[in-house]
Each structure stands twice: as structure tokens, then as C-alpha cells.
Amino acid sequence: MKVTLIGPPSPYLDNDAACPPSGLMYLAAALENIGHEVEILDLSGGSDWRSKAPRLEADLFGITCVTPNFNVVRELSNLLPEDRPIIIGGVHPTHLPEDVLQKIRCDSVVRGEGEVIIKKVIEDLERGKLQRIYEGGLVPVEDIPKPARHLVDLHKYRPGGEKTTPVYTSRGCPFNCNFCSRITGRTFRAIPIPRVLEEIKEVMSLGFKHVYFGDDNIVIQRERMKELLKAIKPLGIEFRLNHDARTIDEEIIALAADAGCDEISFGIESGSQRMLDLMNKCTTVEENKKAMLLTKKHGIKSKAYIVVNFPGETEETVKETIKFISEARPDKWLLSSFAPLPGSNTFHHPEKYGITWMSKNWEDYYLAGKDGKFKPCFKTDELSFERQIYLHNLLIESLREQIGRQH
């Protein structure tokens, strides 16, 4: 069977072709492992997808859908050949499957991770008995395949503007931040270190001298992280990490620097302790500051991920974040404006956060748009549209003044 997996465009982003479609690459590998022919079609980067879609040929189409891409996915599905089945997976159908089934032309949706359940989807399709909803759940670590990197031109992507490519060493996050819309669950699953090294060597053979580890929180297991860093060092490759201050410390940072780490991105979110507590971030402002300063001490660039306009945000809390930035001195930053994404505690319990209105247009639910812009998609009594725009502009202008343009 020929399967075409499609990554839709994200027109709200400055560069929707910055990162390769890793989720589709994992799914493609699972399909190839059971004997199917697979094509990955990434429609990002300004491709002429509206004219291309009707001419596609496959026995089955699979489309991934995040919330702000909902309308694009709906249009895309209507353009695909009418006599071919369509399966939709990703974050949005995982949390709101009926919303997808009722509003987008498709035959089935997959909730959760798809690498194992896709075999049953194919079997049911061949028997003519597709179900409406498939529960993918969380894939056991031993069943996570190596992504099908051979199906994508990895060299055309520039994550963070650099020639690098992603490698993932784990899935799942045990933390419970109130703004987070997760698909990989709260069970942390660590991919064995020999497998990670195998993947690093694979991308090195493709001409990459730099990788970025895409895990949201790579230092969940400190001893494993130390072992991984020691194993990476002999490879002579540079890399960057994502983490926050909950489990990272100077020993880890020093080992990372020695192994070739040139940048660590921290989920700081806010320089206000009050806001961190409202987000259930389980970190402190001082921990965040210490982690970023230690990173710089060891010659590693630091990047701060920041969220503005979480319910409870005020001019005072924004100014606390501005003060934090002046003291922690990150080299880079990325500002997201809060949106109550499906799957998050804020979406499913808006009354707990004083949210009185949420947009019915999923296109509004993006976090960081072109040139740092955003569109408010919720209201509280204190956070009107105008107030959100004011607080966002206050923070982004200060970040640009202190550090430079967003990275």
C-alpha cells in the first residue's frame, strides 16, 4: 500500500519550514517496517499546496493537525482525491477527536502516538472496516522506531537559523504545567543511549556536524544524562539542549560544555514568582536565574522561552520579567503569548483561571506569529484584548532593546 503523510503549512509563522516533520518521520518508519511504501509531503515553506493536493496519488493519506492549523487542514482534506481515505492525527485530534470528525473530511482520527496503532489502521482499511477513532496511547520505548530521515531533505531546514537537525532521546514529561497541551503523556520514556548514539552517527553520516536534542526536558533522569553526555563527547559533535531549572545543575552544565554543547534553551516562562506559581511551573525565579548564569559561566549560550498573558498577568509581573532578563542576561529569547490550547488545564477548566471567553476560530490559537505578533484568543476580566496587546508589546520591546531580535 502507498501511504502519503502530509505536513500542512503554518501560514502564521515567520518560517514554517524551520524544522523537519519529525512526527511524520517516526510514523513513516513504522509503516515501512510493516512493508508499506511511504512518502512524506511537507507543504511548509510557501509551497503551492492548493494546486498540488488534487494531483496527489496514494492509497491512503495521513495528515497531522495542530490546533492553529485546523482550517488549513480542513481545506487541504477537501482538495485531496475524493476516492481515497484520509486519516488525521496529531495534537488537535488527540484532545478533540469529535471536532475533527465533524468538521474535517476524513475517515478516521488517531489519538496519541501512532507508531503502533497504525498497523491496525491499515489492517482495518484493507478489510473495509475503518473505525472512527483509534486510540494510539503512548508507544513503549522499545517500539519507537528510528525516524525515516531518508524520506526528507534534512539539509533544507534551518532550526534556529543554523545547519542542524533534531535527535530525540526520550518521550513524555512528568510535569504538569497548566498551560501545556501534551501529546506524549506524563510517563517519561528514555530511549536507550546506544540507540541515541546510533542516531547521532546517522545524522553525522548525512553531513551534519551539529544536532539539537528536541526533548522538552532532557535532564529528567540526571544519572542517565551524565552517561549520555560522556558518551557523546568522543563523537566530536556540537549540540544544543532544551530544559528548565528543575533538575539541571552545574555538574550537568559543565559536562554538557565539555561534550560540545553550545546552547541550552530554558523554559523560563516568567520572571515573576507569582506567575510561575499560577502556571504550576514548580520552579523559582532564583533557580532559573542561577541556571542561566551557570550556563554562561561555562561558555554555553542561553536562550529563554517566555510566556506572556497567562491569566493573572499584570504590568507589575511583566516588569518583574523584564528585571529578570536584565539580571539573567540570556543570549537569545522566544516570546509566546499564552493561548488556552486544547489538552491544557486552562482549556478544559477555564473558570479556574477567570477565563470568560475563548475564540471559536482555531486559527487564533498560535503562540508566536510573524514578527512576534499574536492575536488574543481569550479574555478574563483583567486581560482584555487591548490589555494583552499592551503587555505583550511592553515585554517584547524590552526584550528587543536588551538582547536584540527574537531567535
Long-range contacts (C-beta under 8 A, 24 or more apart in sequence): 1-36, 1-37, 1-59, 1-60, 1-122, 1-125, 1-126, 2-36, 2-37, 2-38, 2-39, 2-57, 2-58, 2-59, 2-60, 3-28, 3-31, 3-36, 3-37, 3-38, 3-39, 3-58, 3-59, 3-60, 3-61, 3-62, 4-38, 4-39, 4-40, 4-41, 4-56, 4-57, 4-58, 4-60, 4-61, 4-62, 5-38, 5-39, 5-40, 5-41, 5-61, 5-62, 5-63, 5-64, 6-41, 6-43, 6-61, 6-62, 6-63, 6-64, 6-76, 7-40, 7-41, 7-42, 7-43, 7-44, 7-64, 8-43, 8-44, 8-49, 8-63, 8-64, 8-65, 8-69, 8-72, 8-73, 8-76, 9-43, 9-44, 9-45, 9-46, 9-47, 9-49, 9-69, 9-72, 10-44, 10-66, 10-68, 10-69, 10-72, 10-366, 11-72, 12-68, 12-363, 12-366, 12-369, 12-370, 13-366, 13-368, 13-369, 13-370, 14-369, 14-370, 14-371, 15-45, 15-158, 16-44, 16-45, 17-42, 17-44, 17-45, 17-46, 17-156, 17-157, 18-157, 18-158, 18-159, 18-160, 19-157, 19-159, 19-166, 20-152, 20-154, 20-157, 20-165, 20-166, 21-64, 21-152, 22-147, 22-166, 22-168, 22-214, 23-64, 23-90, 24-62, 24-64, 25-147, 25-148, 25-149, 25-151, 25-152, 26-115, 26-144, 26-145, 26-147, 26-148, 27-62, 27-89, 27-114, 27-115, 27-118, 28-147, 28-148, 28-151, 29-115, 29-145, 29-146, 29-147, 29-148, 30-114, 30-115, 30-116, 30-118, 30-119, 30-145, 31-118, 31-122, 32-148, 33-145, 34-119, 34-122, 36-122, 38-148, 38-151, 39-151, 40-148, 40-151, 40-152, 42-152, 43-76, 45-156, 49-76, 50-75, 50-79, 53-79, 53-80, 54-79, 54-80, 54-81, 56-80, 56-81, 57-81, 58-84, 59-84, 59-85, 60-84, 60-85, 60-86, 60-87, 60-122, 60-125, 61-85, 61-86, 61-87, 62-86, 62-87, 62-88, 62-89, 63-87, 63-88, 63-89, 63-90, 63-106, 64-88, 64-89, 64-90, 65-89, 65-90, 65-91, 65-92, 65-93, 65-100, 65-104, 66-90, 66-91, 66-92, 67-91, 67-92, 67-181, 67-341, 67-342, 67-362, 67-365, 68-362, 68-363, 68-364, 68-365, 68-366, 70-100, 70-103, 70-104, 70-362, 70-363, 71-361, 71-362, 71-363, 73-104, 74-103, 74-104, 74-105, 77-104, 77-105, 77-106, 78-105, 85-125, 85-130, 87-121, 89-114, 89-136, 90-183, 91-181, 91-183, 91-341, 91-342, 91-343, 92-342, 92-362, 94-183, 94-343, 95-181, 95-342, 95-343, 95-347, 96-342, 97-133, 101-132, 101-133, 108-132, 108-133, 108-134, 109-133, 109-134, 110-134, 110-136, 111-135, 111-136, 111-137, 112-136, 112-137, 112-138, 112-183, 112-185, 113-137, 113-138, 113-139, 113-171, 113-183, 113-184, 115-139, 115-143, 115-144, 115-145, 116-140, 116-143, 138-171, 138-172, 138-184, 138-185, 138-187, 138-189, 139-171, 140-189, 141-171, 141-189, 141-190, 141-191, 141-192, 144-171, 144-189, 144-191, 146-195, 146-198, 146-199, 146-202, 149-202, 149-203, 149-206, 154-203, 154-206, 154-208, 155-206, 155-207, 159-212, 160-212, 160-240, 160-407, 161-407, 162-210, 163-208, 163-209, 163-210, 164-208, 164-210, 164-211, 164-212, 164-240, 165-203, 165-206, 165-208, 165-211, 165-212, 166-211, 166-212, 166-213, 166-214, 167-196, 167-199, 167-200, 167-203, 167-211, 167-212, 167-213, 167-214, 168-213, 168-214, 168-215, 169-193, 169-196, 169-213, 169-215, 169-218, 169-228, 170-215, 170-218, 170-220, 173-216, 173-217, 173-220, 174-220, 175-217, 175-246, 175-282, 176-280, 176-345, 177-269, 177-279, 177-280, 177-281, 178-278, 178-279, 178-280, 178-310, 178-344, 178-345, 178-346, 178-353, 179-279, 179-307, 179-310, 179-338, 179-340, 179-341, 179-344, 179-345, 179-346, 180-343, 180-344, 181-341, 181-342, 181-343, 181-344, 181-347, 182-343, 183-343, 188-220, 188-221, 190-220, 190-221, 190-224, 193-224, 193-227, 193-228, 193-231, 196-228, 197-231, 197-232, 197-235, 200-232, 200-235, 200-237, 201-235, 204-235, 204-237, 208-237, 209-237, 209-238, 210-237, 210-238, 210-239, 210-240, 210-262, 211-237, 211-238, 211-239, 212-239, 212-240, 212-241, 212-242, 213-239, 213-240, 213-241, 213-242, 214-242, 215-241, 215-242, 216-242, 216-267, 217-242, 217-243, 217-244, 217-246, 217-247, 217-267, 218-242, 218-243, 219-243, 219-247, 219-248, 219-252, 220-247, 222-247, 222-249, 222-252, 225-252, 226-251, 226-252, 226-255, 229-255, 229-256, 229-258, 229-259, 229-261, 230-255, 230-259, 232-259, 232-260, 233-258, 233-259, 233-260, 235-260, 236-260, 238-262, 240-264, 240-265, 241-265, 242-267, 243-267, 244-268, 244-281, 244-283, 244-288, 244-291, 245-283, 245-284, 245-287, 245-288, 245-290, 245-291, 246-282, 246-283, 246-287, 248-291, 249-294, 250-294, 250-298, 253-291, 253-294, 253-295, 253-297, 253-298, 253-300, 254-298, 256-298, 256-300, 257-298, 257-299, 257-300, 261-300, 262-300, 262-301, 263-300, 263-301, 263-302, 263-303, 263-331, 263-332, 264-295, 264-300, 264-301, 264-302, 264-303, 265-302, 265-303, 265-304, 265-305, 265-332, 265-334, 266-291, 266-292, 266-295, 266-302, 266-303, 266-304, 266-305, 266-330, 267-305, 268-292, 268-304, 268-305, 268-306, 268-324, 268-328, 268-330, 269-305, 269-306, 269-307, 269-310, 270-306, 270-307, 270-310, 270-317, 270-320, 270-321, 270-324, 271-320, 271-321, 271-322, 271-323, 271-324, 271-325, 271-328, 272-316, 272-317, 272-318, 272-320, 272-321, 272-324, 274-312, 274-317, 275-310, 275-312, 275-313, 275-317, 275-320, 275-321, 278-310, 278-311, 278-312, 279-307, 279-310, 280-345, 285-320, 285-324, 288-324, 288-328, 289-324, 289-327, 289-328, 292-328, 292-329, 292-330, 293-328, 293-329, 296-329, 296-331, 301-331, 301-332, 302-328, 302-329, 302-330, 302-331, 302-332, 303-330, 303-331, 303-332, 303-333, 303-334, 303-407, 304-328, 304-330, 304-332, 304-333, 304-334, 305-333, 305-334, 305-336, 306-333, 306-334, 306-335, 306-336, 306-395, 306-399, 307-335, 307-336, 307-337, 307-338, 308-335, 308-336, 308-337, 308-338, 308-391, 308-392, 308-395, 308-396, 309-337, 309-338, 309-376, 309-383, 309-388, 309-391, 309-392, 310-338, 311-338, 311-346, 311-353, 311-354, 311-355, 311-380, 311-383, 312-353, 312-354, 312-382, 313-338, 313-383, 313-391, 314-382, 314-391, 315-391, 315-394, 318-391, 318-394, 318-395, 321-395, 322-394, 322-395, 322-398, 322-402, 325-398, 325-399, 325-402, 325-403, 326-402, 330-403, 331-403, 332-403, 332-407, 333-399, 333-403, 333-406, 333-407, 334-368, 334-406, 334-407, 335-368, 335-372, 335-392, 335-395, 335-396, 335-399, 335-406, 336-367, 336-368, 337-367, 337-368, 337-374, 337-376, 337-388, 337-392, 338-367, 339-364, 339-365, 339-366, 339-367, 339-377, 339-378, 340-365, 340-377, 340-378, 341-365, 350-378, 353-380, 354-380, 354-381, 354-382, 355-379, 355-380, 356-380, 356-381, 368-406, 372-396, 372-406
